[in-house]
Amino acid sequence: VSGNYEQQFNRLLEDFTNKKILEYEEEHLEEKYFDYKMLVKEYREGIMLFQLMEDEVWQKAVDDSVGLREYYEENKENYKWQKRVDAIIYNSQNKEVISEIKKLIANGDSIAFSKEQLEDKYNKDATLALQVESDKYEAGENSIIDRMKNEEGLQELSANDRHILVYIKETLPPEVKPFNEIKGLVISDYQNQLEKQWLDELQKKYIITVNEEELTNVYKQLIKG
């Protein structure tokens, strides 16, 4: 029985000893291994920088609704649509389909301006018999629109064995984009401004000095590694 107690004690002692050795090693890793020390330092500083950026820039821009709106109002000229056209593009493999749509438009038939109704009507037998898309287009956004005259009305062209009809409903002058449509972009730009202001304040408040001795030691360690 005493032998069993002794064996059990030895096992517990060995486990305890190994545990303490590991704890000691973990506590002194930064002293023994330079690369590990630098990695931990970088990690800690990274977390600190992330939290500072979160508090001073990222979340601040989201929470500061008044400042965000003021930034938008002061920089409206940076958020402008260029000249655009409000247009519908009808693209069909069948010229007769395009002719029918022209008649519908001329008669003011509402089906001519409904993508769903037109495609339901003409794509029963062939999926791509007719394609319809409508939007407000700036120059460079759509290759078909770029080939059209910038004037209201109907225009046609053929390309890749397809017949294309474009109905330009309206030409639109340059105008400021509404805040609610570009809020994400404004937040991003506002964050950039807050970050710049914050860095300028830090540079004015703190003088940057370089510890040449420590820099030399780091360089030597890197060379050895």
C-alpha positions in Angstrom: 0.0 0.0 0.0 2.8 2.4 0.9 4.3 1.8 -2.5 1.1 2.9 -4.2 1.1 6.1 -2.2 4.7 6.8 -3.1 4.0 6.2 -6.8 1.0 8.5 -6.7 2.9 11.1 -4.8 5.7 11.0 -7.4 3.3 11.4 -10.3 1.7 14.4 -8.6 5.1 15.9 -7.9 6.1 15.3 -11.5 2.9 16.9 -12.8 3.3 19.9 -10.5 7.0 20.3 -11.4 6.2 20.2 -15.2 3.4 22.7 -14.7 5.6 25.1 -12.9 8.4 24.7 -15.4 6.0 25.5 -18.2 4.6 28.5 -16.4 8.1 29.8 -15.8 9.0 29.4 -19.4 5.9 31.2 -20.6 6.6 34.1 -18.2 10.1 34.5 -19.6 9.6 33.8 -23.3 10.0 37.5 -24.1 13.4 37.6 -22.3 14.7 34.5 -24.0 13.4 34.9 -27.6 13.7 38.3 -29.2 11.5 37.5 -32.2 8.7 36.4 -29.8 9.2 39.6 -27.8 8.8 41.7 -30.9 5.7 39.8 -32.0 4.0 40.2 -28.7 4.9 43.9 -28.7 3.5 44.4 -32.2 0.3 42.5 -31.2 -0.2 44.6 -28.1 0.4 47.9 -29.9 -1.9 46.7 -32.7 -4.7 46.2 -30.3 -4.1 49.6 -28.7 -4.0 51.3 -32.1 -7.2 49.5 -33.2 -9.1 50.6 -30.1 -7.9 54.2 -30.5 -8.9 54.2 -34.2 -12.3 52.8 -33.2 -12.8 55.5 -30.6 -11.3 58.5 -32.4 -12.2 57.8 -36.0 -14.4 54.8 -37.1 -17.2 54.8 -34.6 -17.0 58.5 -34.0 -17.8 59.1 -37.7 -20.8 56.8 -37.5 -22.2 58.2 -34.2 -21.6 61.9 -35.0 -24.7 62.4 -37.2 -24.5 66.2 -36.9 -20.8 66.3 -37.9 -21.5 63.9 -40.7 -24.3 66.0 -42.2 -22.2 69.1 -41.9 -19.3 67.4 -43.7 -21.7 66.4 -46.5 -23.0 70.0 -46.8 -19.5 71.4 -46.9 -18.3 69.0 -49.6 -21.4 68.6 -51.8 -19.3 69.4 -54.9 -17.4 66.2 -54.4 -20.7 64.1 -54.6 -22.2 65.1 -57.9 -23.7 63.2 -60.8 -22.3 64.3 -64.1 -24.7 64.7 -67.1 -27.0 61.7 -67.3 -29.8 60.3 -69.4 -32.8 58.5 -68.0 -33.2 55.7 -70.5 -34.7 52.3 -71.3 -32.7 49.9 -73.5 -34.6 47.2 -75.4 -32.4 44.5 -76.8 -33.9 41.7 -79.0 -32.8 39.1 -81.5 -36.0 39.8 -83.5 -36.4 43.0 -85.4 -40.2 42.7 -85.4 -40.2 42.7 -81.6 -38.4 46.1 -81.6 -40.9 47.4 -84.2 -43.8 46.4 -81.9 -42.2 48.1 -78.9 -41.8 51.3 -81.0 -45.5 51.3 -81.7 -46.3 50.7 -78.0 -44.2 53.7 -77.1 -45.7 55.9 -79.8 -49.2 55.0 -78.4 -48.2 55.6 -74.8 -49.0 52.1 -73.8 -47.8 51.4 -70.3 -46.5 47.9 -71.1 -43.7 49.5 -73.1 -42.2 50.9 -69.9 -42.5 47.7 -67.8 -39.6 45.3 -68.0 -41.6 42.5 -66.3 -44.6 42.8 -68.7 -42.5 43.0 -71.8 -40.2 40.1 -70.9 -43.2 38.0 -69.9 -44.8 38.7 -73.2 -41.8 38.1 -75.6 -39.7 35.5 -73.7 -42.2 32.7 -73.5 -40.7 30.8 -76.3 -37.1 32.0 -76.1 -35.5 33.2 -72.9 -33.3 35.9 -74.4 -35.7 37.0 -77.2 -36.0 40.3 -75.4 -33.9 42.0 -72.7 -34.9 45.2 -71.1 -33.0 47.5 -68.7 -33.6 51.0 -67.5 -31.6 53.4 -65.4 -30.0 56.8 -65.3 -26.6 56.6 -67.0 -23.5 58.7 -66.9 -21.0 58.7 -69.7 -18.9 55.6 -69.5 -21.4 53.5 -67.6 -23.0 51.8 -70.5 -21.4 51.1 -73.9 -24.8 51.2 -75.7 -25.8 54.5 -74.2 -22.4 55.9 -75.0 -23.1 55.3 -78.7 -26.3 57.3 -78.6 -26.9 61.0 -79.2 -27.5 62.8 -75.9 -31.0 63.8 -76.8 -34.5 62.7 -75.8 -36.4 60.2 -78.0 -35.9 56.9 -79.8 -32.7 55.7 -81.3 -31.7 52.4 -82.8 -28.6 50.4 -83.6 -27.6 46.8 -84.4 -24.8 44.9 -82.7 -23.8 41.2 -82.5 -26.9 40.1 -84.4 -29.1 41.9 -81.9 -31.5 44.8 -82.6 -31.3 47.5 -80.0 -33.8 50.3 -79.3 -33.0 53.0 -76.8 -35.7 55.3 -75.5 -34.1 58.3 -73.8 -36.9 59.7 -71.6 -35.0 62.6 -70.2 -31.5 64.2 -70.2 -30.4 65.2 -66.7 -28.0 68.0 -65.9 -25.2 67.6 -63.3 -26.7 67.4 -59.8 -25.6 66.7 -56.2 -26.2 63.1 -55.1 -28.7 62.8 -52.2 -27.2 62.2 -48.8 -29.3 59.0 -48.2 -28.0 57.4 -51.4 -24.3 57.9 -50.6 -24.2 57.9 -46.8 -21.7 55.0 -46.8 -19.3 56.9 -49.0 -19.7 60.1 -47.0 -19.0 58.2 -43.7 -15.8 56.8 -45.3 -14.6 60.3 -46.4 -15.5 61.8 -43.0 -13.5 59.1 -41.3 -10.5 60.0 -43.4 -10.9 63.6 -42.3 -11.2 62.7 -38.7 -8.1 60.6 -38.9 -6.1 63.4 -40.5 -7.3 65.9 -37.8 -6.5 63.4 -35.0 -3.0 62.8 -36.4 -2.3 66.5 -36.8 -3.4 67.1 -33.2 -1.0 64.3 -32.0 1.9 65.7 -34.0 1.4 69.2 -32.4 1.0 67.7 -28.9 3.9 65.2 -28.9 7.4 65.5 -30.1 8.6 62.4 -31.9 12.1 61.2 -30.8 14.0 58.1 -31.9 15.9 56.0 -29.4 19.0 55.4 -31.5 20.5 52.9 -29.1 17.4 50.8 -29.0 17.1 51.1 -32.8 20.7 49.8 -33.2 19.9 46.9 -30.9 16.9 45.9 -32.9 18.9 46.1 -36.1 21.6 43.9 -34.6 19.0 41.3 -33.4 17.4 41.3 -36.9 20.8 40.7 -38.5 21.5 37.8 -36.1 18.1 36.3 -36.9 
